[in-house]
Amino acid sequence: MLRFLTAGESHGKGLVTIIDNFPAGVKINEDFINEKLRLRQSGYGRGARQKIETDKIEFLSGVRGGLTTGSPISFFIKNKDYENWRDRMDAFKSVPEESKIHTPRPGHADFAGSIKFGLDDIRNVLERSSARETASRVAVGAICQIFLKNFGIEFASAVLNIGGVGIDAAEKNNLIDLFDETNRQNIGNSELRMPYPEHEEKAKAFIDKMKTEGDTAGGLITAQAKGVPVGLGSFTQWDEKLDAHIAMSVMSIQAIKSVEIGVGVKSAYLKGSSCHDSIYYGGGGFYRKTDNAGGIEGGMSNGEIISVTCAMKPIPTLMKPYLDTVDLNTCEAKKAFLERSDVCAVPAASIVVESALAFSICYFFLKKFGGDGLAEIKRNYEGYAKK
Ligand SMILES: Cc1cc2nc3c(=O)[nH]c(=O)nc-3n(C[C@H](O)[C@H](O)[C@H](O)COP(=O)(O)O)c2cc1C
C-alpha cells in the first residue's frame, strides 16, 4: 500500500518526507519535481516568505543512479528562513516567556491545537499546522505523476475564481478541459493560473483591494487527471472508493473547505436525464459525450477525465486586527495577532490539489496493478488493457 508521512515545521530546519511502497525502476526527473515546487511558491498575492525560499528536493534515500530502488524514498526540503528563526526554533534552547503566543488566531489550528496538546505556546501548533507542509505533498504528487506518466496518465490544475471573481461556481456545469492546448497555455501564462485571460485583471484587482484593506481572499480550484484506466478504486467497501480517497486527500489540504467530483453540488439541481452521462461505443472503445460524473461512478474510475473542484477559504491571518480572540492564559479579550502572511494563495493551492489528486490515483493504480518494479507493473497493466 502506497503511503507517505511528512514532518517538519514552518520555520524549522526543513521538511522531511518518507514515501513507502513506491515501485523500483522509475526514472526520477528532479527538474519536474522542482518545477512543481516552484509553482507552489508562486502566484499573485503571495507574501514575503516566498521571496526567501527557493524550494528544491534533496533525496536522502530510495533513489540511486536516477532510478527508484523500491526502498522507502525519503527527501528533505530546506527552509532557508530557518536562519532568521534559529533562536526561537532551536531544539534545546529555552523559549523566552515574551516570545510565547497565547492568543489563538481564528481560522487556524491555534485554539483547538493548543488546548488539545496542553501547550502554553501556540507557536508549537502554528509551526506544524502551517501550509509550509504542502511543499512535501507537492513533491510526493510530482513523484506520483512521474510514475503515472509511464502509463499515459496526465494531470492539470487551474484556478476558476478568486473570491468569486472569474468562473462562477453555479456556472460550472460543464468541465473546462484543462488539457486543451489554449487553456493549458493560458493557465501557464497566468499569474493566477486562470484559464480565461479576461478574468485575470479583475481577479488581481480584487486581490489588490484585499491587500489595501488588510484583508484576504480565497477561491475555487479545479484539478483533472486524463488517461486513467477504467476500474481504479472499488464499489465493494466504503473506504475503497476512489472519490472518497480523493476527497480525503484534497480536504486535508490547509484551507480547503469543499470537494466536488464532476459537477458536484450542481448535480442536486439537475434532473436524472440531464445529469447522468450516457454510454456510447465507437472507434474501438466506450465513450461519453458529457462528464458530469467527473470520471468516477460507483467509486471507480470510468475512463473519462477525473475532475475535482474545491473551495479554498480566505487566508485566516489578516493584516488588520479585524478578528476578535481571547488570551488563553488570562481570558482577556484581544485582537488576533498578525504574522507575515499571504493575501491569496489560491494559485499555489491549485498545485497542491493537483498533487493530492496524483497521489490518490497513484495509490489505486498500484493497488490494481501491483508489482514491486516498473517492468512488472507494465506487464500487469498491459495484460488488463488487452482484455
Ligand atoms: C498554499 C497555501 C498557503 C497558505 N498560506 C497561508 C498564509 O500565508 N497565512 C495563513 O494564515 N494561512 C495560510 N494558508 C491557510 C492555513 O494554513 C490554514 O487555513 C490553516 O492551517 C487552518 O487550516 P484549515 O483552514 O484547513 O482549517 C495557506 C494554505 C495553503 C494551501
The ligand as a MOL file (V3000), in Angstrom:
LIG
                    3D

  0  0  0     0  0            999 V3000
M  V30 BEGIN CTAB
M  V30 COUNTS 31 33 0 0 0
M  V30 BEGIN ATOM
M  V30 1 C -0.5980 27.0390 -0.3140 0
M  V30 2 C -1.2110 27.5790 0.9390 0
M  V30 3 C -0.6710 28.7250 1.5230 0
M  V30 4 C -1.2230 29.2490 2.6880 0
M  V30 5 N -0.6700 30.3770 3.2190 0
M  V30 6 C -1.1970 30.8950 4.3560 0
M  V30 7 C -0.6560 32.0820 4.9270 0
M  V30 8 O 0.2940 32.6860 4.4200 0
M  V30 9 N -1.2320 32.5570 6.0640 0
M  V30 10 C -2.2890 31.9330 6.6560 0
M  V30 11 O -2.7690 32.4100 7.6640 0
M  V30 12 N -2.8280 30.8070 6.1410 0
M  V30 13 C -2.3070 30.2720 5.0140 0
M  V30 14 N -2.8540 29.1320 4.4870 0
M  V30 15 C -4.0390 28.5260 5.1260 0
M  V30 16 C -3.7780 27.9590 6.5090 0
M  V30 17 O -2.6240 27.1270 6.5200 0
M  V30 18 C -4.9980 27.1660 7.0190 0
M  V30 19 O -6.1610 27.9130 6.8310 0
M  V30 20 C -4.8500 26.8440 8.4960 0
M  V30 21 O -3.7360 25.9880 8.6950 0
M  V30 22 C -6.0970 26.1960 9.1300 0
M  V30 23 O -6.4510 25.0230 8.4670 0
M  V30 24 P -7.9170 24.8510 7.8340 0
M  V30 25 O -8.1790 26.1100 7.0740 0
M  V30 26 O -7.7910 23.6670 6.9380 0
M  V30 27 O -8.8820 24.6710 8.9480 0
M  V30 28 C -2.3350 28.5960 3.3030 0
M  V30 29 C -2.8640 27.4400 2.7210 0
M  V30 30 C -2.3230 26.9280 1.5450 0
M  V30 31 C -2.9010 25.6940 0.9270 0
M  V30 END ATOM
M  V30 BEGIN BOND
M  V30 1 1 1 2
M  V30 2 1 2 3
M  V30 3 2 2 30
M  V30 4 2 3 4
M  V30 5 1 4 5
M  V30 6 1 4 28
M  V30 7 2 5 6
M  V30 8 1 6 7
M  V30 9 1 6 13
M  V30 10 2 7 8
M  V30 11 1 7 9
M  V30 12 1 9 10
M  V30 13 2 10 11
M  V30 14 1 10 12
M  V30 15 2 12 13
M  V30 16 1 13 14
M  V30 17 1 14 15
M  V30 18 1 14 28
M  V30 19 1 15 16
M  V30 20 1 16 17
M  V30 21 1 16 18
M  V30 22 1 18 19
M  V30 23 1 18 20
M  V30 24 1 20 21
M  V30 25 1 20 22
M  V30 26 1 22 23
M  V30 27 1 23 24
M  V30 28 2 24 25
M  V30 29 1 24 26
M  V30 30 1 24 27
M  V30 31 2 28 29
M  V30 32 1 29 30
M  V30 33 1 30 31
M  V30 END BOND
M  V30 END CTAB
M  END
